[in-house]
Amino acid sequence: MDVIRQKIKTLKKAIPRFHFSRTQVIMGGFLIIILTGACLLMLPFSTRTGEHTTFLGALFTAVSSTCVTGLVVYDTWTHWTIFGQLVLLTLIQIGGLGFITIGTFAMVLLGKKIGLTGRELIHESLNTLQLRGSVHLVRRIVCGTLIFEGTGAVLLSIRFIPQMGFLKGAYYGIFHAVSAFCNAGFDLMGTNEPYSSFCAYAGDPLVNLVLCALILIGGLGFIVWEDLLENRWHWKRYSLQTKIVLTATAALTVGGTLLFLVSEHNNLFAGMSAGGQFWRALFASITPRTAGFNTIDTAAMTNGSKILTICLMFVGGSPGSTAGGIKTTTLVVILLYIRSYVLRHQDLTIFGRRLNPDAMKRASVVVFINYFLALGAILILLIGQDLPLADVLFEAFSAIGTVGMSTGLTRELNTLSRIVIMLLMFLGRVGSLSFAMSFTDKKHPAKIRYPEADIIVG
């Protein structure tokens, strides 16, 4: 008996043990969800024709919905049945909140205790500043999500039910409330015209306000939610994170609206009333952050508007939110560094606080990794096919920012180009920096420090 036990111990030692980092666990979870969604979408009863969707088409749709992007190769309403649409809606909700958040909430409901490893996963998934209170934050996130999405669904149903009947109108309200809050960009407006998004509601104040509010709330970040709930309207009590996020969000929204009004005044907005121009400009300013809906013809925008949209898509929402992009805080840190360097200030200061120097390093890395990923994808797309440069730029930055706005190019891409777009969407959702660091999770202190030397820069 002792000999058998000894052999078992020896065998256990011989079996290699794999230790996955928190980032690798999150990435692996997303991959499993994507593949499961793709398999469900390939089933015959997922499509209206009753035929199998190709694996690449189903995978592209699953990646886009789980990564809350919104780029599509099939019109959601005309191609997918109610079952297929519900699969997409489930993937969108999981992708928006994160499977760690949903899984943790389910364990809490079942009365299970969340250990240190689980709390660390929550911390990594939500980009929280501290480990303490993470489970309490998850409860608030799920409850807040249900409240916001439920309110949005009711308000949208007020418009849709009279037009479509009770069941269809209510379903449309729920679907689009979830899609908007999760910044996913999937819509069912193909019932009017395929790939038309919300162009039919461009001048509708109710639909515009509800969608814009859901997009902005979902893109603020869960940490900001908690701060606003705790401190209400007391600006001085807000954390530095909240102050930066609110200020940057307001500046990008107002600035983007004004620039769209100027850029499209003699183009898409020509001959429109002031109200019609305002609603379209406001929506065009908010949807790249990173929802993906549109109320104007994206392909017909001026080059200036396309560049502005690309910039807004690249920035995206805020950390720990349903949105993608490099995030508003990253943009602010970069701008603060430029200001401090030009004015020869020693520290990065804002709202009476000094930022940690590591913030600048992380911000720089995030910006350049995302930029070079998009640039590399653009080169591959242009080499693989003869495509318009402006459309390729738009599509690549839409994918890496998990936005979903499109000039219609996605449907024309070949297999290699679609794979590249899928990789961009996935990296944009899990975080390009997190992906890169997942392969080198441990810090490697330098054994030798070489002599310092100066070079000429700029």
C-alpha positions as CSV (number, residue, x, y, z in Angstrom):
1,M,0.0,0.0,0.0
2,D,2.8,2.4,0.9
3,V,4.5,1.6,-2.5
4,I,1.3,2.6,-4.3
5,R,1.0,5.8,-2.4
6,Q,4.6,6.6,-3.1
7,K,4.0,6.0,-6.9
8,I,1.0,8.3,-6.8
9,K,3.0,11.0,-5.2
10,T,5.7,10.6,-7.7
11,L,3.2,10.7,-10.6
12,K,1.6,13.9,-9.2
13,K,5.0,15.6,-9.1
14,A,5.7,14.5,-12.7
15,I,2.5,16.1,-13.9
16,P,3.2,19.8,-14.8
17,R,1.0,22.4,-13.0
18,F,-0.2,25.4,-14.9
19,H,-0.7,28.6,-13.1
20,F,-2.8,31.1,-14.9
21,S,-2.7,34.8,-14.2
22,R,-5.9,36.8,-13.5
23,T,-5.6,38.4,-17.0
24,Q,-5.3,35.0,-18.6
25,V,-8.3,33.7,-16.8
26,I,-10.4,36.6,-18.0
27,M,-9.2,36.2,-21.5
28,G,-9.8,32.5,-21.5
29,G,-13.3,33.1,-20.1
30,F,-14.1,35.5,-22.9
31,L,-12.8,33.0,-25.5
32,I,-15.0,30.2,-24.1
33,I,-18.1,32.5,-24.2
34,I,-17.3,33.6,-27.8
35,L,-16.9,30.0,-29.0
36,T,-20.1,28.9,-27.2
37,G,-22.0,31.8,-28.8
38,A,-20.6,31.0,-32.2
39,C,-21.8,27.4,-32.0
40,L,-25.3,28.5,-31.0
41,L,-25.4,31.0,-33.9
42,M,-24.5,28.2,-36.3
43,L,-27.6,26.2,-35.5
44,P,-30.2,26.2,-38.3
45,F,-33.0,27.6,-36.1
46,S,-30.8,30.7,-35.3
47,T,-31.4,32.0,-38.9
48,R,-34.6,33.0,-40.6
49,T,-33.7,30.9,-43.7
50,G,-33.2,27.7,-41.6
51,E,-29.7,27.2,-43.0
52,H,-26.4,26.9,-41.2
53,T,-24.5,30.2,-40.8
54,T,-20.8,29.7,-41.7
55,F,-18.4,29.3,-38.8
56,L,-16.5,32.5,-39.7
57,G,-19.8,34.5,-40.0
58,A,-21.1,33.1,-36.7
59,L,-17.7,33.6,-35.0
60,F,-17.4,37.2,-36.2
61,T,-20.9,38.0,-34.9
62,A,-20.1,36.3,-31.5
63,V,-16.9,38.2,-31.2
64,S,-18.6,41.5,-32.0
65,S,-21.5,40.9,-29.6
66,T,-19.3,39.6,-26.7
67,C,-16.8,42.4,-27.2
68,V,-19.8,44.8,-27.4
69,T,-18.6,46.2,-30.7
70,G,-21.5,46.1,-33.1
71,L,-19.7,45.5,-36.4
72,V,-21.8,43.0,-38.4
73,V,-21.6,40.9,-41.5
74,Y,-25.4,40.2,-41.3
75,D,-28.2,42.5,-40.6
76,T,-29.4,41.5,-37.1
77,W,-33.2,41.6,-37.8
78,T,-33.3,40.1,-41.3
79,H,-30.7,37.3,-40.7
80,W,-31.3,36.1,-37.1
81,T,-34.4,34.6,-35.7
82,I,-35.7,35.5,-32.2
83,F,-33.5,32.7,-30.8
84,G,-30.5,34.0,-32.6
85,Q,-31.2,37.6,-31.4
86,L,-31.6,36.4,-27.8
87,V,-28.2,34.6,-28.1
88,L,-26.8,38.0,-29.2
89,L,-28.5,39.8,-26.4
90,T,-27.1,37.4,-23.8
91,L,-23.6,37.7,-25.2
92,I,-24.0,41.5,-25.2
93,Q,-25.0,41.5,-21.5
94,I,-22.2,39.2,-20.5
95,G,-19.7,41.2,-22.5
96,G,-20.9,44.5,-21.2
97,L,-20.8,43.6,-17.5
98,G,-18.1,41.0,-17.7
99,F,-18.6,37.3,-16.9
100,I,-16.7,37.7,-13.7
101,T,-19.2,40.3,-12.4
102,I,-22.2,38.1,-13.4
103,G,-20.6,35.0,-12.0
104,T,-19.8,36.7,-8.7
105,F,-23.3,38.0,-8.4
106,A,-24.8,34.6,-9.0
107,M,-22.5,33.1,-6.3
108,V,-23.6,35.8,-3.9
109,L,-27.3,35.0,-4.6
110,L,-26.6,31.3,-3.9
111,G,-25.0,32.3,-0.6
112,K,-21.5,31.3,-1.6
113,K,-18.5,33.1,0.0
114,I,-16.1,34.9,-2.4
115,G,-12.5,34.1,-1.5
116,L,-9.4,36.2,-2.1
117,T,-8.8,34.8,-5.6
118,G,-12.3,35.7,-6.6
119,R,-11.9,39.2,-5.2
120,E,-8.7,39.6,-7.1
121,L,-10.4,38.6,-10.3
122,I,-13.1,41.2,-9.7
123,H,-10.4,43.8,-9.0
124,E,-8.7,43.0,-12.3
125,S,-12.0,42.7,-14.3
126,L,-13.4,46.1,-13.1
127,N,-10.1,48.0,-12.9
128,T,-10.9,49.1,-9.3
129,L,-8.4,51.1,-7.3
130,Q,-8.6,48.8,-4.3
131,L,-9.5,45.2,-3.4
132,R,-11.7,46.1,-0.5
133,G,-15.4,46.3,-1.1
134,S,-15.3,44.6,-4.5
135,V,-18.2,42.2,-3.8
136,H,-20.3,45.1,-2.6
137,L,-19.5,46.9,-5.8
138,V,-20.6,43.9,-7.9
139,R,-24.0,44.0,-6.2
140,R,-24.4,47.7,-7.0
141,I,-23.3,47.2,-10.6
142,V,-25.9,44.5,-11.3
143,C,-28.7,46.3,-9.5
144,G,-27.8,49.6,-11.2
145,T,-27.6,47.9,-14.5
146,L,-31.1,46.4,-14.1
147,I,-32.5,49.8,-13.0
148,F,-30.9,51.7,-15.9
149,E,-31.7,49.1,-18.6
150,G,-35.2,48.6,-17.2
151,T,-35.9,52.4,-17.2
152,G,-34.5,52.7,-20.7
153,A,-36.6,49.8,-22.0
154,V,-39.8,51.3,-20.6
155,L,-39.1,54.7,-22.1
156,L,-38.2,53.3,-25.5
157,S,-41.3,51.1,-25.4
158,I,-43.4,54.2,-25.2
159,R,-42.2,55.0,-28.7
160,F,-42.1,51.5,-30.1
161,I,-45.3,49.9,-28.8
162,P,-47.7,52.3,-30.7
163,Q,-45.8,51.7,-33.9
164,M,-45.2,47.9,-33.6
165,G,-47.7,46.5,-31.1
166,F,-47.2,45.6,-27.5
167,L,-45.0,42.4,-27.7
168,K,-42.8,43.6,-30.5
169,G,-42.5,47.1,-29.2
170,A,-41.6,45.9,-25.7
171,Y,-39.1,43.5,-27.1
172,Y,-37.5,46.3,-29.1
173,G,-37.4,48.5,-26.0
174,I,-35.6,45.8,-24.0
175,F,-33.1,44.8,-26.8
176,H,-32.0,48.4,-27.6
177,A,-31.8,49.5,-23.9
178,V,-29.4,46.6,-23.2
179,S,-27.5,47.2,-26.4
180,A,-27.2,51.0,-25.7
181,F,-26.2,50.6,-22.0
182,C,-23.6,48.0,-22.9
183,N,-22.3,50.2,-25.7
184,A,-22.8,47.3,-28.1
185,G,-24.4,49.0,-31.1
186,F,-26.5,46.0,-32.3
187,D,-30.0,47.0,-33.4
188,L,-33.1,45.5,-34.9
189,M,-34.0,48.4,-37.2
190,G,-33.5,46.2,-40.2
191,T,-37.2,45.7,-39.9
192,N,-37.5,49.1,-41.7
193,E,-34.3,48.9,-43.9
194,P,-31.3,46.6,-43.5
195,Y,-28.3,48.3,-41.8
196,S,-30.2,51.5,-41.3
197,S,-29.7,51.7,-37.5
198,F,-31.7,54.6,-36.0
199,C,-31.8,56.9,-39.0
200,A,-35.6,56.8,-39.0
201,Y,-35.5,58.3,-35.5
202,A,-32.9,60.9,-36.1
203,G,-35.2,63.8,-35.1
204,D,-37.0,62.0,-32.3
205,P,-36.2,63.6,-28.9
206,L,-37.3,60.7,-26.8
207,V,-35.3,58.0,-28.6
208,N,-32.3,60.3,-28.9
209,L,-32.3,61.3,-25.2
210,V,-32.8,57.8,-23.9
211,L,-30.1,56.2,-26.1
212,C,-27.6,59.0,-25.4
213,A,-28.3,58.8,-21.7
214,L,-27.8,55.0,-21.6
215,I,-24.6,55.2,-23.7
216,L,-23.1,57.9,-21.4
217,I,-24.1,56.2,-18.2
218,G,-22.8,52.8,-19.3
219,G,-19.5,54.5,-20.4
220,L,-18.9,56.4,-17.2
221,G,-17.5,53.5,-15.3
222,F,-18.8,51.5,-12.3
223,I,-16.4,53.2,-9.9
224,V,-17.8,56.6,-10.9
225,W,-21.3,55.3,-10.3
226,E,-20.5,54.3,-6.7
227,D,-18.8,57.7,-6.1
228,L,-21.9,59.6,-7.4
229,L,-24.2,57.4,-5.4
230,E,-22.2,58.0,-2.2
231,N,-21.6,61.7,-2.6
232,R,-24.6,62.8,-4.6
233,W,-24.2,66.4,-5.9
234,H,-21.2,67.3,-3.7
235,W,-18.4,67.9,-6.2
236,K,-15.7,68.5,-3.6
237,R,-16.3,65.0,-2.2
238,Y,-15.8,63.2,-5.5
239,S,-12.6,61.2,-6.0
240,L,-10.1,62.4,-8.6
241,Q,-11.1,59.6,-10.9
242,T,-14.7,60.8,-10.9
243,K,-13.8,64.5,-11.5
244,I,-11.6,63.6,-14.4
245,V,-14.1,61.3,-16.0
246,L,-17.0,63.7,-15.7
247,T,-15.0,66.7,-17.0
248,A,-13.6,64.7,-19.9
249,T,-17.0,63.2,-20.8
250,A,-18.6,66.7,-20.8
251,A,-15.8,68.3,-22.8
252,L,-15.9,65.5,-25.5
253,T,-19.7,65.5,-25.7
254,V,-20.0,69.3,-26.0
255,G,-17.0,69.8,-28.2
256,G,-17.9,66.9,-30.5
257,T,-21.4,68.2,-30.9
258,L,-20.2,71.7,-31.9
259,L,-17.7,70.3,-34.3
260,F,-20.2,68.1,-36.0
261,L,-22.6,71.0,-36.4
262,V,-19.9,73.0,-38.2
263,S,-18.5,70.0,-40.3
264,E,-21.9,68.8,-41.5
265,H,-23.7,72.2,-41.8
266,N,-23.4,72.3,-45.6
267,N,-23.5,68.5,-46.1
268,L,-25.8,66.1,-44.3
269,F,-27.4,68.9,-42.2
270,A,-28.1,71.2,-45.2
271,G,-31.7,72.4,-45.2
272,M,-32.5,71.0,-41.8
273,S,-34.1,72.9,-38.9
274,A,-31.9,73.9,-35.9
275,G,-33.5,71.2,-33.8
276,G,-32.9,68.5,-36.4
277,Q,-29.2,69.5,-36.7
278,F,-28.7,69.5,-32.9
279,W,-30.2,66.0,-32.3
280,R,-28.1,64.5,-35.1
281,A,-24.9,66.3,-34.0
282,L,-25.4,65.3,-30.4
283,F,-26.0,61.7,-31.3
284,A,-23.0,61.7,-33.6
285,S,-20.8,63.0,-30.8
286,I,-22.0,60.4,-28.2
287,T,-22.3,57.2,-30.2
288,P,-18.6,56.8,-31.0
289,R,-18.0,56.6,-27.2
290,T,-18.5,53.5,-27.9
291,A,-22.0,52.5,-28.9
292,G,-22.0,52.2,-32.7
293,F,-25.5,53.3,-33.5
294,N,-26.0,56.0,-36.0
295,T,-28.8,58.5,-37.0
296,I,-26.9,59.8,-40.1
297,D,-25.4,58.1,-43.1
298,T,-21.8,57.4,-41.8
299,A,-20.5,56.8,-45.3
300,A,-21.8,60.2,-46.5
301,M,-20.1,62.2,-43.8
302,T,-17.4,64.7,-44.7
303,N,-13.8,63.7,-44.3
304,G,-13.6,66.1,-41.3
305,S,-16.5,64.4,-39.6
306,K,-14.9,61.0,-40.3
307,I,-11.6,62.1,-38.7
308,L,-13.5,63.5,-35.7
309,T,-15.4,60.3,-35.3
310,I,-12.2,58.3,-35.5
311,C,-10.7,60.4,-32.7
312,L,-13.7,60.0,-30.5
313,M,-13.7,56.2,-31.2
314,F,-10.1,56.0,-30.3
315,V,-10.7,57.7,-26.9
316,G,-13.9,55.7,-26.1
317,G,-15.4,55.7,-22.6
318,S,-13.9,55.5,-19.1
319,P,-12.1,52.8,-17.1
320,G,-14.2,50.0,-15.6
321,S,-17.2,50.7,-17.8
322,T,-19.1,48.9,-20.6
323,A,-17.2,51.1,-23.2
324,G,-13.9,50.5,-25.0
325,G,-11.2,52.8,-26.4
326,I,-8.0,54.0,-24.7
327,K,-10.3,55.7,-22.1
328,T,-10.9,59.3,-21.1
329,T,-8.5,59.2,-18.1
330,T,-5.7,58.1,-20.5
331,L,-6.3,61.1,-22.7
332,V,-6.3,63.4,-19.8
333,V,-3.0,62.0,-18.4
334,I,-1.4,62.4,-21.9
335,L,-2.6,66.1,-22.1
336,L,-1.5,66.8,-18.6
337,Y,2.0,65.5,-19.4
338,I,2.2,67.6,-22.5
339,R,1.2,70.7,-20.5
340,S,3.7,70.0,-17.7
341,Y,6.6,69.4,-20.1
342,V,5.9,72.5,-22.2
343,L,5.5,74.7,-19.2
344,R,8.4,72.9,-17.4
345,H,6.3,71.8,-14.4
346,Q,7.8,69.1,-12.3
347,D,4.6,67.2,-11.5
348,L,1.3,66.2,-13.3
349,T,-1.3,68.1,-11.3
350,I,-5.1,68.4,-11.7
351,F,-7.9,69.4,-9.3
352,G,-5.4,70.0,-6.5
353,R,-3.8,66.6,-6.7
354,R,-0.5,65.2,-8.0
355,L,-0.7,62.1,-10.2
356,N,1.5,59.1,-9.7
357,P,4.3,59.1,-12.4
358,D,3.4,55.5,-13.3
359,A,0.1,56.8,-14.7
360,M,2.0,58.5,-17.5
361,K,3.9,55.4,-18.3
362,R,0.8,53.3,-18.5
363,A,-1.1,55.9,-20.5
364,S,1.7,56.2,-23.0
365,V,1.9,52.4,-23.5
366,V,-1.9,52.1,-23.9
367,V,-2.0,54.8,-26.5
368,F,0.9,53.4,-28.6
369,I,-0.1,49.8,-28.4
370,N,-3.7,50.6,-29.6
371,Y,-2.4,52.9,-32.2
372,F,0.1,50.4,-33.6
373,L,-2.4,47.6,-33.5
374,A,-4.8,49.7,-35.6
375,L,-2.0,50.7,-37.9
376,G,-0.8,47.1,-38.4
377,A,-4.4,46.0,-39.1
378,I,-4.8,48.9,-41.6
379,L,-1.7,47.7,-43.5
380,I,-2.9,44.1,-43.7
381,L,-6.4,45.2,-44.9
382,L,-4.9,47.4,-47.6
383,I,-2.4,44.8,-48.7
384,G,-5.1,42.1,-48.8
385,Q,-7.7,44.1,-50.8
386,D,-8.0,47.2,-52.9
387,L,-10.1,49.2,-50.4
388,P,-10.7,53.0,-49.9
389,L,-8.2,54.3,-47.3
390,A,-10.7,56.4,-45.4
391,D,-13.1,53.5,-45.0
392,V,-10.2,51.2,-43.8
393,L,-9.1,53.7,-41.2
394,F,-12.7,54.1,-40.0
395,E,-13.2,50.3,-39.7
396,A,-9.9,49.6,-38.0
397,F,-10.3,52.2,-35.3
398,S,-14.0,51.2,-34.9
399,A,-12.9,47.7,-34.1
400,I,-10.0,48.5,-31.7
401,G,-12.3,50.9,-29.9
402,T,-15.1,48.3,-29.8
403,V,-17.4,50.9,-31.3
404,G,-19.1,49.2,-34.2
405,M,-19.7,52.2,-36.4
406,S,-19.1,51.3,-40.1
407,T,-19.2,52.8,-43.6
408,G,-20.4,49.3,-44.8
409,L,-16.9,48.0,-45.4
410,T,-17.1,45.0,-43.0
411,R,-19.5,43.2,-45.3
412,E,-17.0,43.4,-48.2
413,L,-13.9,42.1,-46.4
414,N,-12.3,38.8,-47.3
415,T,-11.5,36.0,-44.8
416,L,-8.1,37.3,-43.7
417,S,-9.4,40.8,-43.2
418,R,-12.3,39.7,-41.1
419,I,-10.0,37.6,-38.9
420,V,-7.9,40.8,-38.4
421,I,-11.0,42.8,-37.4
422,M,-12.0,40.1,-35.0
423,L,-8.6,40.2,-33.3
424,L,-8.9,44.0,-33.0
425,M,-12.3,43.7,-31.4
426,F,-11.1,41.0,-28.9
427,L,-8.0,43.0,-27.9
428,G,-10.1,46.2,-27.6
429,R,-12.4,44.4,-25.2
430,V,-9.9,42.6,-22.9
431,G,-7.4,45.5,-23.2
432,S,-4.4,45.5,-25.4
433,L,-2.1,46.3,-22.5
434,S,-3.6,43.5,-20.4
435,F,-3.2,41.1,-23.3
436,A,0.5,42.1,-23.7
437,M,1.2,41.8,-20.0
438,S,-0.6,38.4,-19.7
439,F,2.5,36.8,-21.3
440,T,4.9,38.5,-18.9
441,D,2.8,38.7,-15.7
442,K,5.8,38.6,-13.4
443,K,8.1,41.6,-13.0
444,H,11.7,40.9,-13.9
445,P,14.1,43.1,-11.9
446,A,17.2,44.1,-13.7
447,K,20.3,42.1,-12.6
448,I,22.6,44.7,-14.2
449,R,21.9,48.4,-14.6
450,Y,23.8,49.9,-17.5
451,P,25.4,53.4,-17.5
452,E,22.9,56.2,-18.3
453,A,23.3,58.1,-21.6
454,D,21.5,61.0,-23.3
455,I,20.1,61.1,-26.9
456,I,18.6,63.9,-28.9
457,V,14.8,63.7,-29.1
458,G,12.6,66.1,-31.1
